[in-house]
Amino acid sequence: MGLIYALLIAVAGFGIVSYFMQYSFELDSNPENIIKDGLVKELIERTVNDPSIPYTVEENKITVGRFEIKKNDEAFWFPYYVYKTALPYRERHDIDDWGEKVGYVRWLSNDWKLINDLLKKNKKPVEQKQRQKLNLEK
């Protein structure tokens, strides 16, 4: 029984240490880099309701107007980040016109669940991908 407790404490300790390491390295220990839960959902809903803003879902990326929600393979606790793309060079007049990372989406948040669902719905079965590559569409 003592071995199980020791193992649980070790796993919890490893989880806490890995969270704070990713928080300090990926987010530069700045809490403003974590996007508040619900803001990504609001951004996507606003875009879906406004047909003038382009909206695409690709394999590991969701494009919402000038914003891209991309998969972050480097951090387990912050699996997605939001990036604001830059305008073409001749259209850049302000600091806001240059591209920048807006922030990270925390693991197991409501926004994380929404992004996961959107990316899963877009995945094609392997057979369909292979049929497209071989030009065997039904």
trRosetta pair geometry for C-beta under 8 A, 3 or more apart (Angstrom, degrees):
i j d omega theta_ij theta_ji phi_ij phi_ji
1 4 5.8 -50 -157 30 38 112
1 5 6.8 36 148 -15 66 104
2 5 5.7 -53 -151 38 37 112
2 6 6.2 38 151 -20 68 106
3 6 5.6 -53 -146 37 32 112
3 7 6.3 33 153 -20 64 107
4 7 5.7 -55 -148 37 30 112
4 8 6.4 31 153 -19 64 106
5 8 5.7 -54 -147 37 31 111
5 9 6.3 30 155 -17 65 106
6 9 5.8 -55 -148 38 30 111
6 10 6.3 32 153 -20 64 107
7 10 5.6 -54 -146 36 31 112
7 11 6.4 29 156 -17 65 105
8 11 5.9 -54 -145 37 30 109
8 12 6.2 28 156 -16 64 108
9 12 5.8 -56 -144 40 30 110
9 13 6.1 32 155 -20 64 109
10 13 5.7 -54 -145 38 28 112
10 14 6.3 29 155 -19 63 106
11 14 5.7 -53 -146 37 30 111
11 15 6.3 32 153 -20 63 106
12 15 5.7 -53 -148 36 31 113
12 16 6.4 29 155 -17 65 106
13 16 5.8 -55 -146 37 31 109
13 17 6.2 27 157 -16 65 109
14 17 5.8 -57 -143 40 29 109
14 18 6.1 26 159 -17 66 109
15 18 6.0 -57 -142 39 26 107
15 19 6.3 30 157 -22 63 107
16 19 5.8 -53 -148 33 29 113
16 20 6.5 19 158 -10 64 108
17 20 6.1 -62 -149 42 29 104
17 21 6.2 31 154 -20 66 108
18 21 5.6 -53 -143 37 32 113
18 22 6.3 28 159 -14 66 106
18 76 6.9 4 148 47 127 126
18 77 7.2 155 123 -30 91 118
19 22 6.1 -61 -151 40 27 105
19 23 6.1 29 152 -22 64 111
19 77 5.1 102 -120 -76 75 160
20 23 5.2 -49 -139 38 35 117
20 24 6.2 29 161 -16 66 105
21 24 6.1 -59 -146 39 27 103
21 25 6.1 6 163 -2 66 113
22 25 6.2 -62 -131 49 28 96
22 26 5.1 0 -178 8 71 121
22 27 7.5 56 138 1 65 96
22 75 4.5 118 -156 -140 125 105
22 76 6.9 -126 -67 41 159 72
22 77 5.1 151 78 36 150 115
22 78 6.3 -180 151 10 125 104
23 26 7.0 -42 -99 50 13 91
23 27 5.3 -36 -160 42 50 122
23 29 6.4 69 136 -97 86 55
23 77 7.4 -38 -53 86 81 144
24 27 7.3 -29 -69 60 9 79
24 28 7.3 24 -173 -139 42 16
24 29 4.8 15 -119 -59 67 95
25 28 7.8 1 -178 -71 12 44
26 33 8.0 178 122 132 77 143
26 72 7.7 77 -150 176 139 142
26 74 6.7 157 -96 106 117 113
26 75 4.7 0 -64 -69 161 144
26 78 5.9 -176 115 51 152 141
26 104 6.8 58 137 -65 120 156
27 30 5.7 -141 154 49 86 72
27 31 7.9 51 154 -87 135 25
27 33 4.1 173 -151 82 93 139
27 34 6.6 2 -128 -49 148 81
27 78 7.0 144 -50 -47 111 165
27 104 6.2 -92 -85 14 105 136
28 33 6.7 113 41 -27 88 153
30 33 4.8 85 86 -12 98 107
31 34 5.9 -45 -166 25 56 109
32 103 7.3 -113 141 -100 57 120
33 101 7.7 23 -144 122 100 112
33 103 5.0 171 -172 -129 44 80
33 104 5.9 33 146 10 88 96
34 78 7.5 -114 -109 -110 85 120
34 103 6.1 120 -142 -177 3 116
34 104 5.8 -41 -108 67 54 88
34 106 5.8 32 -157 -52 112 106
35 39 5.4 -123 174 60 102 127
35 40 6.2 73 130 -41 146 100
35 82 6.2 64 -56 8 148 129
35 102 6.9 45 -80 120 115 100
35 103 4.1 140 -53 99 84 130
35 104 6.5 -165 0 72 88 31
35 105 5.7 -29 49 -85 118 61
35 106 7.8 -153 55 -10 70 80
35 111 6.9 -54 100 62 118 171
36 39 5.2 86 69 -20 83 119
37 106 7.3 -58 -71 43 94 113
37 109 4.6 -140 -107 -169 108 119
37 110 5.3 91 -175 32 108 97
37 111 5.8 -151 -140 -8 61 102
38 41 5.4 -56 -152 40 45 116
38 42 6.2 49 151 -24 73 104
38 110 6.2 28 -70 72 67 130
38 111 6.8 -118 -42 -54 21 100
39 42 5.6 -51 -148 35 34 113
39 43 6.4 37 152 -21 64 103
39 111 7.2 -15 52 -79 62 142
40 43 5.5 -50 -149 34 34 115
40 44 6.4 31 153 -16 66 105
40 69 6.7 83 -150 -100 124 139
40 82 6.7 -153 -100 -70 106 132
40 105 6.2 -5 -29 -95 153 123
40 111 4.0 88 46 -145 124 125
40 114 6.9 170 104 73 108 131
40 115 6.8 -23 139 -54 146 109
41 44 5.9 -56 -147 39 30 108
41 45 6.2 29 155 -17 65 109
41 110 6.6 -31 -36 123 140 107
41 111 5.7 -127 -32 -99 88 77
41 114 5.4 151 -91 -25 94 171
42 45 5.8 -54 -142 39 29 110
42 46 6.2 31 158 -20 64 108
43 46 5.9 -56 -147 36 26 111
43 47 6.4 23 155 -16 62 109
43 64 5.8 93 144 129 105 155
43 67 6.6 -35 174 62 143 159
44 47 5.7 -58 -148 38 31 111
44 48 6.2 30 155 -20 67 107
44 55 7.8 101 -148 -139 70 126
44 62 7.5 -15 -103 152 116 142
44 64 6.0 -98 -97 -102 62 146
44 114 7.1 -175 36 150 155 134
44 118 7.7 -118 -144 -70 153 155
45 48 5.8 -54 -143 36 31 110
45 49 6.3 23 159 -13 64 110
46 49 6.1 -63 -148 42 27 107
46 50 6.3 3 160 1 65 115
46 53 7.8 28 123 36 81 158
47 50 6.1 -69 -139 49 28 95
47 53 4.7 -104 -138 100 80 132
47 55 4.9 132 145 -81 119 121
47 64 4.7 -119 -49 -158 168 99
47 65 6.1 -133 -111 -25 120 99
48 55 6.4 74 -82 -95 59 176
50 53 4.9 52 98 9 109 108
53 64 7.2 23 148 -180 120 65
53 65 4.5 -39 -164 -76 109 100
54 63 6.9 -15 117 121 100 109
54 65 6.4 133 52 -91 69 39
55 63 7.0 174 -147 93 32 69
55 64 5.7 18 -115 -114 81 63
55 65 7.6 -5 -73 -34 69 60
56 62 7.4 -180 92 -155 52 48
56 63 4.6 13 52 50 92 108
57 62 5.2 -10 -111 -112 71 82
57 63 7.9 -151 -72 25 31 68
57 118 5.7 -133 -123 164 137 101
57 119 7.0 -156 -171 -94 109 50
57 121 7.7 12 132 77 159 97
57 122 4.6 -148 126 -72 116 146
58 61 4.7 5 58 60 111 87
58 62 7.4 -165 28 -79 69 36
58 63 7.3 45 -4 -9 105 99
58 122 7.1 164 -179 149 7 153
59 119 7.5 57 174 -157 32 96
59 122 7.1 -148 -95 113 37 119
59 123 7.2 75 -131 -98 73 74
60 70 6.6 42 134 -156 88 68
60 71 4.3 -71 -172 8 104 125
60 119 7.0 42 -115 -142 36 131
61 68 5.7 -16 -167 -170 109 104
61 69 6.9 151 -158 76 54 54
61 70 5.1 -8 -108 -103 89 73
61 71 7.2 -98 -66 -2 59 81
62 68 7.1 153 78 -158 48 53
62 69 4.3 -3 55 52 100 107
62 115 6.7 -129 -1 -137 141 88
62 118 6.0 31 -88 120 138 139
62 119 7.1 -102 -49 -69 104 87
63 67 7.4 155 -158 88 48 51
63 68 5.3 -19 -103 -104 70 79
63 69 8.0 -153 -70 21 27 70
64 67 4.8 -19 70 70 91 100
64 68 7.6 170 25 -85 68 30
64 69 7.0 36 2 -12 111 102
66 84 5.7 30 129 -159 103 76
66 85 5.2 -137 -171 49 73 88
66 87 7.8 -31 -125 -69 130 73
67 82 5.8 -11 -170 -171 112 100
67 83 7.0 145 -158 76 59 44
67 84 5.7 -33 -99 -99 70 63
67 85 7.4 -160 -88 1 18 83
67 102 7.1 -14 -130 -9 109 145
68 82 7.3 154 80 -156 44 51
68 83 4.7 -20 63 63 96 97
68 84 7.9 178 20 -85 74 17
68 85 6.1 72 -13 -44 110 103
69 80 5.7 16 178 176 92 124
69 81 7.6 179 -150 89 54 31
69 82 5.4 -23 -99 -100 72 73
69 83 7.9 174 -84 20 25 73
69 105 7.5 32 -153 -20 109 136
69 115 5.9 -127 147 -123 140 125
70 80 6.7 160 81 -154 36 74
70 81 5.9 -19 61 62 87 78
70 82 8.0 154 18 -98 72 24
70 83 6.1 10 4 3 117 120
71 79 6.7 -32 -150 164 71 81
71 80 6.1 -48 -107 -101 40 75
71 119 7.8 86 -65 -119 112 162
72 75 5.3 -11 132 41 123 92
72 78 6.0 -19 78 113 151 81
72 79 5.7 174 54 -178 90 27
72 80 5.8 179 3 -100 96 16
72 81 5.0 79 -58 -12 124 100
72 104 6.9 -16 -15 -131 163 103
75 78 4.3 1 113 54 134 89
75 79 7.1 -139 92 -76 77 36
75 104 7.3 -20 79 -147 149 145
76 79 7.0 -2 -165 -73 29 85
76 107 6.9 -1 143 -59 62 150
77 106 6.9 -25 159 -149 79 70
77 107 5.1 -107 -156 3 42 123
78 81 7.0 46 150 -68 107 88
78 104 3.9 2 -170 169 128 136
78 105 6.7 134 -160 67 71 43
78 106 6.2 -43 -103 -104 71 44
78 107 6.8 -100 -70 -29 26 84
79 105 6.9 -49 62 82 70 96
79 107 5.6 87 -11 -88 104 87
79 112 6.5 84 49 -136 115 111
80 104 7.1 144 88 -160 48 63
80 105 4.2 1 70 40 99 121
80 111 7.9 -130 67 129 133 102
80 112 6.8 171 18 -113 118 73
80 115 5.4 -32 -42 131 169 167
81 101 5.9 -23 165 -151 127 109
81 102 7.7 157 172 54 79 71
81 103 6.9 -156 -150 110 78 30
81 104 4.8 -39 -101 -101 84 67
81 105 7.0 -155 -84 6 31 78
82 101 7.3 115 81 -166 53 62
82 102 4.3 -41 98 56 104 116
82 103 5.7 10 43 55 104 66
82 104 7.7 -160 12 -83 75 21
82 105 7.1 91 -30 -38 93 95
83 99 6.8 19 171 -175 96 104
83 100 7.4 -167 -154 100 66 30
83 101 5.4 -40 -104 -105 75 59
83 102 6.7 -164 -95 3 19 85
84 99 5.9 -177 96 -144 66 58
84 100 5.4 4 52 55 105 70
84 101 7.8 175 17 -102 76 9
84 102 5.5 92 -27 -51 100 104
85 99 5.2 -26 -154 -106 29 111
86 92 6.9 -11 -177 -84 99 123
86 97 6.7 61 -156 146 72 61
86 98 5.1 -12 -116 -154 108 40
86 99 3.5 -75 -40 -31 87 91
87 91 4.3 -100 149 91 126 113
87 92 5.3 166 70 -71 107 73
87 97 4.6 -48 20 -169 122 95
87 98 7.9 -70 27 -73 79 30
88 91 4.9 72 63 15 82 109
88 92 7.6 -142 92 -27 39 86
89 92 6.0 -48 -157 8 34 115
91 97 6.6 -156 117 -161 78 134
92 97 4.0 167 -131 115 70 131
92 98 6.1 58 -141 -65 131 71
93 97 6.0 94 35 -14 54 152
94 97 5.2 116 58 -10 69 99
95 98 6.3 -52 -170 23 46 109
105 109 6.3 -136 179 53 83 129
105 111 5.0 -123 -143 107 120 120
105 112 5.4 158 145 -74 115 78
105 115 6.5 98 101 -1 171 150
106 109 4.6 86 73 -28 91 125
106 111 7.9 85 43 56 69 108
106 112 6.7 -89 88 -41 49 126
107 112 5.9 104 -139 -119 29 164
108 112 6.0 -8 -7 66 10 148
108 113 7.8 35 -152 -49 35 93
109 112 4.6 105 52 1 73 104
109 113 7.3 -136 96 -4 43 84
110 113 5.7 -52 -153 34 36 112
110 114 6.5 37 150 -19 66 105
111 114 5.6 -53 -147 37 35 113
111 115 6.2 33 156 -17 68 105
112 115 6.0 -55 -145 38 29 108
112 116 6.2 32 154 -20 63 108
113 116 5.7 -55 -147 37 29 114
113 117 6.4 29 155 -19 64 106
114 117 5.8 -56 -149 36 29 110
114 118 6.4 27 155 -17 64 107
115 118 5.8 -55 -146 38 32 110
115 119 6.3 23 158 -12 66 109
116 119 6.1 -63 -146 42 27 104
116 120 6.1 25 157 -20 65 111
117 120 5.8 -56 -142 36 28 110
117 121 6.4 30 160 -22 63 105
118 121 6.1 -53 -149 30 28 110
118 122 6.9 22 156 -16 60 110
119 122 6.0 -60 -152 35 34 111
119 123 7.1 47 152 -38 63 96
120 123 5.9 -42 -157 8 38 115
124 128 4.6 -111 171 84 110 124
124 129 5.2 132 97 -54 121 88
125 128 4.7 92 61 6 83 104
125 129 7.2 -151 95 -5 44 86
126 129 5.7 -56 -153 37 35 112
126 130 6.3 31 153 -17 68 108
127 130 5.7 -57 -147 39 31 110
127 131 6.2 35 153 -23 66 105
128 131 5.6 -49 -145 34 32 113
128 132 6.6 35 154 -20 62 102
129 132 5.8 -54 -154 34 32 112
129 133 6.6 29 151 -16 65 106
130 133 5.6 -53 -148 37 35 111
130 134 6.2 18 158 -4 68 110
131 134 6.0 -65 -141 50 28 99
131 136 4.5 -99 -153 74 78 93
131 137 6.0 115 144 -82 109 46
131 138 7.4 -22 -180 -21 151 81
132 135 7.5 27 -176 -76 30 36
132 137 6.6 46 -95 -71 59 95
